[in-house]
């Protein structure tokens, strides 16, 4: 019983650097192209595009939310916000890498704004659950926004405050979403990329609160 409790505790608490798995110097292999758009997964991308990074639980369903949006050039799933360099999927699931499962979104701000992506993020999951999302429990499933530049950070923080007010008015708890400056993004293995396009009836645990997010007047 002690062993099971210890393992659960590790999955619900981020590891200290001394506890983290060592990882590796080289990136793990991933898919060369996006399964849906056929565009190169790692670029190069056209000029004028921007990137965003969101964690909202299991990245299979989260990625599908974003690749369907007009103005999103490409999406990829991977790991961010942790300690271990170039982790594998199995390593992140131990809770000893510190990473969250995230979606990297490359988008054209002339077509879709960062504010619109934030709205999709907030409404697409429950950001009040701490180290879990529904039945998916552990640090890898935490809600997170890793920003690119001051404008994104300010927009994410402002939207959190506004949505938090709406959630509290509806009886929900406080938002636990981690908002932090850009972190290293490690591409996940090929079989995880665009998983629900390859497996249309595959597992998806995403469920929003049903509360609309009234976005502040921000730009991308």
C-alpha positions, 0 to 999 in steps of 0.5 A: 500500500505504501508503494502505491501511495508513493507512486500516486504522490509522485504523479501529483507533484512535480519532481525536483531536479534531483529526482528527474529522469536523465533523458537524452541528448538527441531528439526522439524520432517523430513523424516527418509530416502532419498526417492531415495537412501533409505539411512538414511537421518541423517546418520550415513554415511561411513567414509571418506565422506565430506559435502558441503552446497549450496543455489541456489534458491528453494531447490526442483530443487537444490537438484535434481541437486546433488543427480544425481551425482556419488559420492554423498552419500546423499542429504537433503534440509533445512535451513541455514545462519539465526538466528531462531533455528529450523525454519519451512518452513512457518516461513522462507518464512516470511523473518524473520528467516534470513535463505536461502533454502539450499541443504546439500550434503554428498559426497565421495571426491575419486569419486567426488571433491568439485571443481566439486560440485562447478562447478555444483553450479555455472552453475546451477543458476544465482548467480548475482540476489541478494535476488531472483532467477528468479520469486522466490523473497526473502532472502530465495532464495539468492545464498549461499555457506556455507563451511566446513573448510578452504580448501572449503572456499578458493576453493569457493572464488577462483571459485567465482572470476574466474566465476565472470570474465566470467560472466562480460565478457558475460555482466552479473552483479557481483556475489552476492553469500554469502560465509561463514564458516559453519552454522547450518543446519536445516532439512526441513520437510519431504514433501520437501525432494527429492520433485521432485522425489516424484513429477516429474512434480513439480515446478522447477525454476532453470535456469543457465546463460548458461556461463560455469564455468572454475574451478581453479586447486583446490582439495576437 
